[in-house]
Amino acid sequence: HVIRAFAESSTPLETPIIWFESQDCAGETTSIIQAVGPDLVDTLIGFTSVVGPGTVKLLFHQVMMLEFGKYSLEILKAAAEGKKLNLIELAKESPFGRYYTELVETGVVPKEHALIDFSRGYILVLEGSFPVCSTKPGPEVTCLDRNEASYCYIGEEHGKLITCTEWVRRLLPNALAVVAVGSCAAYGGIRSNKILEAPPGFKAVLGNATSSIGFFPDPVRGQPGLVDLLDTAEPFRKFVYSYGRCAVGKECKPALAVPGCPANGEGILRTLVALVLAVKGLLPIPDIDQYWRPKFIFGATVHEQCPRAASYAAGDLRRSPGDPDYKCLFNVGCKGPIANCPWNKIGWVNGIGGPVRTGGVCVGCTMPGFSDSFEPFWKPLPAPEPLEVSATGTISAAAAVGGAVVAYGLSKLHEKHVKEIEKEIKESK
């Protein structure tokens, strides 16, 4: 059903989407397949209240696309080079050709829908973290021609591996916007966790196993993002460090984060739909917070929306992890007061589920620094004082502590970017 909708979702008026998976577990891909409001099929065929027919065209996705192997790379190369591509001609040479040809011959996919023009741009969705071989801007960042290339690569060129980070560098120039889905793609996630006991002789640019980072900087870990390091990321860098205050166009392109481990499918699709409509000029770019997340999803903390909030207000706290009760999870390590996420209130799938709903603590997976900075998961946060303080006051105090950690982690490189872009904005006025 999903593959059929994928094939039917091509019309000339649609905004192409390139969904690129790097070092990932396909958690976000699984999430969008589970989504119901909107769901993936309805989004692809335009059968939702906010996305009409002829809006979205998902052309590259390693898990769901019809093409595979070298034939799938033809789509990726055409996108990176901003060229036109005829899927019918591509189908004649590829193993999937018979199936696709049948869809065209039976009228399921009109012939004109197989003509793809990447010169008009596309939305680039990133899933998974990105290994780098340098934390300074330059050609070494992408790990080409190095042993580290084997950490993550897709295809080869002239007998050499094309690294995942190199693909992102090539895809950025023609991208109209970027959406980093999942904590790995956003800030580095679990793959950016420090190695506590490195084997003898181990060397890495960063303290994690594959020197992996996210697209955005992680101010808690104090490490840069791809947006800081890649030469082709300048338009996105302006958006990131102006926090969306620059005039969107060729010189300033939007980039949004939808973090989580995994990110929620409905959150991904809602953000993606909002961004597609924004690049078409139909809606403004969603407001973002200090971590480049859309506020309409991540504007409130888990604690503010928690279904166990009444227990917290009453001081009725769980004593041991796993106790089968309704009590607040603060004392068993819940990070809800310093993490932003609505899914415990809304439900994970179709209004059902969510960590604290089902008795598990919030582990802060939507935040920079996850998971290093939130471990051990069962260790409580510092107790709020005085005990009479309101829930809102407690959240503010916890947020202040978190803010101090973030401020400490900010690198000079980030501060430089912010100052430069603020200066440009003032001069343009």
C-alpha angles and dihedrals in degrees: 000000000000093000091049091051088047090056093045094050098084120107130145092245095056127103108242117234124204110196107195122191119201124163095350143133093220088248093138091046089054089048095055090049088054095046119116107175092075105354125209098253093048090049093051095049095037097245099140135097092252104032117058127195113291097033109102131039116181104197106162127037119140094215103042107027122107094227123076140177118009091349092062089050089059088066092048092049092048090052093049091049095043093237135147119257132195109209092195091059090046090050092058091068102035133080091241090055097100093055094046092045090054090053090053096044093050092049096246088120113030114224093242089058091064092065108095124191112193093175088086091061135241143228111264115213115193124201123180134018128290127233115223133189096205137031091210124079112265145092092291090070095080096052094228114168091012134109089246088067087086091066090080128353139148117203130329139258125206088350094307128111117253105221123220090240090053090052090055090050089054096044098050099074095063096036116110092199141352129227116190107201121197129016093274093059093039104046108351097272122196092344089064092058113124120253106244096192111026118196117248113285095012114151129181137163089234130027096260130087099260100020089247127175138173130246091259125052118262105226092186094057090035093231128134127243130228087261087067097047111037119087091216094055098076097110090050091044089059091053093046097050095040088049090232096311096119123093105267113236140094091321095046122034126181123249123183134185125219101182129184138117085269109359115232114263096225090049090052095048094044091051092045092049091047091051093047090053090045095054088049088056093244097113136018119256108272115259112258134208130225091285095050094254122139109261093216087071106025101031096110134046124251088244093057091054099035118135087215093056093111090059090052092050090051092048090242101147131174113248102201134025112257098026108150098235144107095245128129114271097216095109093051095056108278110166093196095119092062101033130079120221136122100200097095087061099038098035129245099256124014092341094308131112135007128163101267092038090060096042101266124120125247106255097194095250094156093060135088111258094039123180105004095053095049100049138147087045094205095051112106123237117247108291115256116247133242099028091219092065115118123252090253091052091049091052091050092052092049091046090053090055090048090048091055090053091049093049090051091052098050112114126222088244091062093047090051092053093049093050093047094050094043087054091051091050092051092048092049089056 
